[in-house]
Amino acid sequence: MQARNQRYENLLVVLLFFTVGSVFFDRLSISFLFPFMRGDFALTNSRIGMLTSALALTWAISGVLLSAYADNQNRRKLVLIAAVIVFSLCSISSGLASTFGALLLARALMGLAEGPVLPVSQSLMTFASSDSRRGFNMGFIQASAVGLLGSVLAPAVIVPLASAHGWRFAFYCAGIPGLVLALLLAIYIREPAVAEKKESRLLPVDQRDVSFKKVLMDRNIVICMIMSCLFITWFLAIVTFGPAYLIEQRHFSPMDMSVFMTVLGVSSVISGFAVPALSDRVGRKPTLVVFSAVAVCAPLVIGFLPGTLTTLCLAIFVAYFGYGCSAIFLATIPAESVPRYFISRAVATVIGTGEVIGGFVSPTLAGFSADTFGPTAPLLIAAGSAVLSLFASLFLRETAPRRDRVPTPEAKVANDAAVG
């Protein structure tokens, strides 16, 4: 039985890695296509911020609502498969847009579909993970997947396609992998029904909302929501405004920009599993403190570090290791701080809060600041957000299974029941 569970855990890691990665491949592709689309849509920095913000807002709303449905109805597999199919079709539809309004609508609909994918995936991963691998697994399917597919493969594939065949063709190609993944998920993913039945006896369904409100008052959840807002501000400022800044302000060619963003992506892939794996051994909190400090340097490299492309690539490879701590406070700490039947909702709430503030409000403000104060403004906002995230991480309560900690009473009861 243990060997069978181990095989399923490994299979789930692989499938969810590519599932989450495909979400961010589609989401981030537009950032690399903005230079190709400016003429067709008269894209100002403010409009670029609006496109990013629209997707983030609908992502946050659907993430919380559909994750709650998946938890309460034990329909995680169904929600995940449906979401993957719909966001893939929405990515394709972005290539059909003929006006800025149509493009904005396509991105908003795409956010509705993508919202529940990450929290539901992390919930499935938590149920299947052994304690010694939880941080690694959750970081690998989130941070490393986003890095490989969103930051490495996306620019390496999308930029040449757009250069050769146009940006519309690039959007058409971006949506295809998700449709294949939906079929694989339907075949291989299991609903964690046994664990859910054990835990569902602990609280009546009509009392879970009341208990979840208490969970939201937990110090770790509150701090993770704050860090989510700050990190997503940092992340989106870099990936949204960084590519255009490199071309238009630092005068790199589109292919040079693609190389730089690919190196950034390689850093995120490695840090995405290495940093969470380190947290399995030394603890979540000290890992977050150190790598939040590293994250401060990444936007400063893009905006201010002099030198050749090689110099910038080496510097961003090191500085972007700060990205690796993201899965720890976006998923791992929330999942370890709440009862298991609240995991999807807790993760969705943390990410959703970040998407509203960091994903919806901040890109629009960053775009406006770039048009008003200059193109370096979004990068300075990103650096400031990382500094504040570092400060917030100092107040977290340790949750790593290998370290002494005091879990919330609700989490202790639910997790004991899940084991026994």
C-alpha positions, 0 to 999 in steps of 0.5 A, a space after each residue: 500500500 505504501 509503495 502504491 501511495 508513493 507511486 501515485 504521489 510521484 504521478 500526481 507531482 508530474 501531472 500537477 506540475 504541467 497543469 499549473 505550469 500550463 496556467 502560467 504559460 498561458 497567463 504570462 505569454 501575453 507579457 512577452 507579446 506586448 511589444 508585438 501587440 502595441 501597434 494593433 491595440 495602441 497599448 500604453 503602459 496603463 492599458 498593459 496594466 489593465 489587461 493584467 489587472 482584469 485577469 487577476 481580479 476574475 482569478 481571485 473571485 473564481 479562485 475563492 468561490 470555486 475552491 469552496 465548492 470543490 471543498 464542500 462538494 468534494 469535487 476537486 477533480 471535476 473543478 480542475 478538469 473543467 477549469 483547464 479546458 476553459 482556460 485553454 480555450 480562452 487563451 486561444 480566443 485571445 488571438 481572435 481579439 480585434 479590439 482592446 475591449 475584446 482582448 480585455 474580455 478574453 483575459 478576464 474570462 481566462 482569469 475566471 477559468 484559471 482561478 481555482 487551478 492552483 488552490 485545488 491542485 495544492 489541495 490534491 497535492 497536500 492529501 497525497 504528500 508525505 510529511 517529509 516531501 510536502 514542501 518540496 512537492 508543493 513548491 515543485 508543482 507551483 514555483 518550479 512549474 511556473 518557472 519552467 513553463 511560464 518563464 523559460 518555455 514561454 519566451 523561448 517558444 512564444 517570441 520566435 512564433 510571434 516573430 515568424 508568424 505573428 502574435 495571434 498565431 502564438 496565442 493559438 499555440 499557447 492553448 493547445 497543451 492544456 487540452 491534452 492535460 485535461 484528458 490526462 487528468 481525467 484518466 489518472 487523478 483520484 478524488 481524495 474521498 477517503 480522507 474527506 469522509 473522515 474529516 467531514 465527520 468533524 464538523 457539520 457542513 452548515 458549521 464549516 463557514 463559521 469555523 473558516 472565519 475563525 481560521 481566517 483570523 489565524 496569525 499565519 493566514 493573515 500574514 500570508 495574505 499580506 505577503 501574497 499581496 506584496 509578492 504578486 505585486 513584485 512578480 507581476 511588476 517584473 514579468 509585465 513591465 520587465 520585457 518591454 523595459 529591456 527592449 525599450 529602455 535598455 535597448 536589447 533586441 527581442 531575442 536578447 530579452 528572450 534570453 534574459 527572461 529564459 535565464 530568469 525562468 531557469 532560476 525560478 525552476 531551480 529555486 522553485 523546488 530547492 528553496 521549499 525543499 530547504 524549508 523542509 529541513 531548516 523550517 519555513 520561517 528562516 527560509 522565507 526571511 533569507 529569500 525575501 531579502 534576495 528577492 529585493 535585488 531582482 527588479 534592481 538588476 533589471 532597472 539599474 545594473 550596468 553591463 552586458 547581457 551576460 552580466 545581467 543574466 548572471 545577476 538575475 539568475 542569483 537575484 531571482 532565487 527569491 522567487 523560490 520562497 513564493 510557494 511556501 507562503 502562498 500554499 505550504 504554510 496556509 495548508 499546514 495551518 488549517 484543517 485539511 477540509 479547508 485547504 483549498 479555500 485557505 490557499 485560494 483566499 491567500 492567493 485571491 487576496 494577493 490577486 486583488 491587491 497585487 494582481 488587480 490594483 498594483 499593475 494598474 497603479 504601476 502602469 500609471 506610475 510608469 506613464 507619469 513618473 517614468 518606466 523605472 517606477 514599476 521596478 521600484 515598486 517591486 523592490 519596495 514590495 519585497 522589502 515589506 514582504 521580508 518584514 512581514 515574514 518575521 512574524 510568521 509562526 513555524 509550521 514545518 513538520 520537522 520543527 516544534 510548533 503549536 498548530 491551531 486547535 482546528 488543524 490539530 483535530 482535523 489532521 489527527 483524524 486524517 491520520 487515524 
